Amino acid sequence: MDVVKVPGSNRKHKVRMYALSTCIWCKRTKQFLKDNNIEYEYVDVDLANREDYEQIRQEILSRGGSLSFPVIIIDDNKLINGFRENDLREALEI
């Protein structure tokens, strides 16, 4: 699985995002994280191979999420579906 790590000075939380390479909301979420100096990693799900896609799919569904993107997982315990700025601010304490 191709995981891209984006550096940032705010490393208070572990942030992983599952995105689509062509999704405007995914791009907005990446920009939001960058603008707030949040270190995060992401996977462009539409570019993943079939095996990795199945693994990602199972992870999202097992956490109660849906397959609408972006999917942001914070500290391995909070899942946010979609670009929800207020929810992200609260979860990331910014």
Backbone as CSV, one residue per row, in Angstrom:
resi,resn,N_x,N_y,N_z,CA_x,CA_y,CA_z,C_x,C_y,C_z
1,MET,0.848,-1.175,0.000,0.000,0.000,0.000,0.895,1.240,0.000
2,ASP,0.608,2.163,-0.902,1.398,3.390,-1.002,0.870,4.441,-0.041
3,VAL,1.556,4.567,1.105,1.185,5.550,2.108,2.104,6.749,1.946
4,VAL,1.512,7.936,1.819,2.279,9.168,1.670,2.253,9.888,3.006
5,LYS,3.441,10.201,3.527,3.532,10.924,4.786,3.771,12.395,4.492
6,VAL,2.949,13.248,5.096,3.061,14.695,4.914,3.547,15.282,6.230
7,PRO,4.734,15.902,6.221,5.267,16.443,7.477,4.488,17.665,7.947
8,GLY,4.513,17.870,9.248,3.888,19.038,9.846,4.421,19.212,11.253
9,SER,4.368,20.428,11.760,4.902,20.687,13.095,3.959,20.216,14.200
10,ASN,2.665,20.038,13.870,1.696,19.568,14.853,1.593,18.051,14.750
11,ARG,2.223,17.364,15.722,2.236,15.896,15.741,1.484,15.352,16.947
12,LYS,0.576,16.153,17.475,-0.149,15.785,18.694,-1.008,14.535,18.488
13,HIS,-1.507,14.351,17.267,-2.387,13.224,16.969,-1.864,12.455,15.759
14,LYS,-2.162,11.157,15.749,-1.844,10.332,14.588,-3.026,10.457,13.625
15,VAL,-2.756,10.917,12.414,-3.832,11.153,11.449,-3.550,10.370,10.174
16,ARG,-4.527,9.559,9.781,-4.444,8.842,8.504,-5.710,9.165,7.718
17,MET,-5.513,9.451,6.438,-6.642,9.783,5.589,-6.673,8.841,4.398
18,TYR,-7.859,8.335,4.112,-8.097,7.581,2.886,-8.827,8.528,1.947
19,ALA,-8.272,8.708,0.758,-8.770,9.715,-0.171,-8.899,9.128,-1.571
20,LEU,-9.495,9.914,-2.438,-9.510,9.621,-3.869,-8.691,10.712,-4.547
21,SER,-7.875,10.339,-5.497,-6.954,11.296,-6.115,-7.665,12.426,-6.857
22,THR,-8.909,12.208,-7.248,-9.640,13.211,-8.024,-10.725,13.934,-7.226
23,CYS,-10.827,13.653,-5.949,-11.917,14.159,-5.112,-11.611,15.561,-4.583
24,ILE,-12.494,16.517,-4.869,-12.289,17.887,-4.414,-12.340,17.992,-2.890
25,TRP,-13.210,17.206,-2.247,-13.304,17.252,-0.781,-12.060,16.658,-0.133
26,CYS,-11.473,15.667,-0.792,-10.212,15.095,-0.306,-9.105,16.142,-0.410
27,LYS,-9.079,16.866,-1.517,-8.072,17.921,-1.706,-8.262,19.026,-0.681
28,ARG,-9.496,19.373,-0.390,-9.761,20.408,0.628,-9.311,19.945,2.005
29,THR,-9.527,18.676,2.306,-9.098,18.143,3.594,-7.579,18.159,3.704
30,LYS,-6.894,17.756,2.647,-5.424,17.801,2.641,-4.940,19.236,2.846
31,GLN,-5.578,20.186,2.175,-5.189,21.589,2.314,-5.453,22.092,3.733
32,PHE,-6.566,21.707,4.310,-6.894,22.089,5.685,-5.816,21.574,6.644
33,LEU,-5.436,20.310,6.500,-4.406,19.732,7.366,-3.077,20.461,7.170
34,LYS,-2.733,20.742,5.930,-1.489,21.450,5.627,-1.514,22.862,6.213
35,ASP,-2.629,23.572,6.017,-2.753,24.942,6.526,-2.621,25.010,8.042
36,ASN,-2.977,23.918,8.719,-2.896,23.865,10.174,-1.657,23.114,10.668
37,ASN,-0.727,22.873,9.760,0.561,22.233,10.088,0.405,20.877,10.770
38,ILE,-0.631,20.137,10.383,-0.870,18.810,10.959,-0.056,17.781,10.185
39,GLU,0.739,16.999,10.903,1.428,15.888,10.251,0.400,14.780,10.032
40,TYR,0.375,14.237,8.829,-0.590,13.179,8.532,-0.054,12.286,7.428
41,GLU,-0.740,11.191,7.241,-0.420,10.310,6.121,-1.719,10.006,5.388
42,TYR,-1.565,9.729,4.103,-2.758,9.426,3.321,-2.488,8.352,2.286
43,VAL,-3.588,7.737,1.863,-3.557,6.739,0.808,-4.637,7.142,-0.199
44,ASP,-4.252,7.238,-1.466,-5.234,7.459,-2.527,-5.810,6.094,-2.891
45,VAL,-7.012,5.836,-2.405,-7.637,4.526,-2.523,-7.860,4.123,-3.981
46,ASP,-8.191,5.086,-4.829,-8.458,4.752,-6.230,-7.201,4.332,-6.984
47,LEU,-6.035,4.570,-6.398,-4.776,4.157,-7.021,-4.216,2.872,-6.408
48,ALA,-4.911,2.335,-5.397,-4.445,1.129,-4.712,-4.783,-0.112,-5.544
49,ASN,-3.986,-1.152,-5.339,-4.306,-2.414,-6.015,-5.491,-3.085,-5.316
50,ARG,-6.005,-4.110,-5.913,-7.223,-4.762,-5.419,-7.069,-5.269,-3.988
51,GLU,-5.949,-5.867,-3.686,-5.709,-6.405,-2.346,-5.688,-5.283,-1.304
52,ASP,-4.962,-4.211,-1.599,-4.902,-3.077,-0.673,-6.273,-2.423,-0.524
53,TYR,-7.006,-2.321,-1.629,-8.348,-1.738,-1.577,-9.246,-2.532,-0.628
54,GLU,-9.188,-3.847,-0.717,-10.008,-4.693,0.159,-9.630,-4.483,1.624
55,GLN,-8.337,-4.365,1.887,-7.861,-4.136,3.256,-8.373,-2.789,3.770
56,ILE,-8.280,-1.758,2.955,-8.759,-0.423,3.328,-10.269,-0.465,3.559
57,ARG,-10.974,-1.094,2.640,-12.434,-1.209,2.739,-12.837,-1.857,4.053
58,GLN,-12.196,-2.964,4.392,-12.507,-3.663,5.639,-12.207,-2.792,6.858
59,GLU,-11.086,-2.069,6.816,-10.736,-1.208,7.959,-11.796,-0.136,8.167
60,ILE,-12.194,0.523,7.099,-13.189,1.596,7.205,-14.521,1.052,7.709
61,LEU,-14.998,-0.017,7.104,-16.296,-0.574,7.487,-16.276,-1.138,8.910
62,SER,-15.167,-1.744,9.321,-15.086,-2.315,10.670,-15.088,-1.230,11.746
63,ARG,-14.724,-0.006,11.355,-14.733,1.118,12.303,-16.059,1.886,12.261
64,GLY,-17.001,1.387,11.482,-18.302,2.028,11.415,-18.395,3.146,10.391
65,GLY,-17.381,3.275,9.553,-17.386,4.316,8.531,-18.087,3.844,7.275
66,SER,-18.201,4.750,6.327,-18.775,4.391,5.032,-17.732,4.657,3.952
67,LEU,-17.978,4.136,2.790,-17.026,4.271,1.695,-17.274,5.543,0.897
68,SER,-17.464,6.640,1.602,-17.515,7.959,0.976,-16.280,8.697,1.475
69,PHE,-15.628,9.377,0.590,-14.314,9.926,0.898,-14.337,11.438,0.972
70,PRO,-13.426,11.998,1.759,-12.339,11.360,2.478,-12.816,10.664,3.760
71,VAL,-11.986,9.733,4.220,-12.169,9.088,5.508,-10.926,9.437,6.316
72,ILE,-11.117,10.083,7.452,-9.999,10.485,8.296,-10.086,9.694,9.594
73,ILE,-8.987,9.043,9.951,-8.921,8.286,11.200,-7.890,8.982,12.088
74,ILE,-8.343,9.378,13.270,-7.486,10.116,14.196,-7.218,9.245,15.419
75,ASP,-5.938,9.076,15.729,-5.486,8.302,16.888,-6.060,6.884,16.922
76,ASP,-6.302,6.314,15.761,-6.806,4.944,15.641,-8.153,4.715,16.306
77,ASN,-8.841,5.786,16.748,-10.118,5.545,17.420,-11.259,6.459,16.977
78,LYS,-10.970,7.547,16.289,-12.039,8.449,15.829,-12.028,8.471,14.313
79,LEU,-13.186,8.206,13.715,-13.319,8.208,12.265,-14.254,9.338,11.854
80,ILE,-13.819,10.128,10.888,-14.633,11.200,10.340,-14.796,10.934,8.846
81,ASN,-16.040,10.829,8.403,-16.345,10.652,6.978,-16.636,12.022,6.377
82,GLY,-15.938,12.356,5.316,-16.184,13.616,4.629,-15.375,14.759,5.219
83,PHE,-15.379,15.878,4.511,-14.679,17.068,4.990,-15.612,17.803,5.939
84,ARG,-15.389,17.591,7.230,-16.173,18.214,8.277,-15.222,19.041,9.137
85,GLU,-15.069,20.292,8.740,-14.052,21.143,9.367,-14.221,21.243,10.879
86,ASN,-15.433,21.447,11.365,-15.633,21.576,12.810,-15.271,20.296,13.547
87,ASP,-15.642,19.145,12.987,-15.292,17.869,13.605,-13.781,17.667,13.616
88,LEU,-13.124,18.049,12.530,-11.660,17.930,12.469,-11.006,18.842,13.496
89,ARG,-11.468,20.084,13.581,-10.909,21.032,14.560,-11.042,20.492,15.988
90,GLU,-12.220,19.951,16.283,-12.447,19.419,17.623,-11.548,18.210,17.904
91,ALA,-11.518,17.266,16.975,-10.728,16.048,17.173,-9.225,16.332,17.241
92,LEU,-8.784,17.332,16.468,-7.351,17.657,16.430,-6.972,18.753,17.421
93,GLU,-7.970,19.248,18.150,-7.745,20.271,19.174,-7.078,21.518,18.590
94,ILE,-7.651,22.023,17.488,-7.116,23.248,16.888,-8.219,24.291,16.734
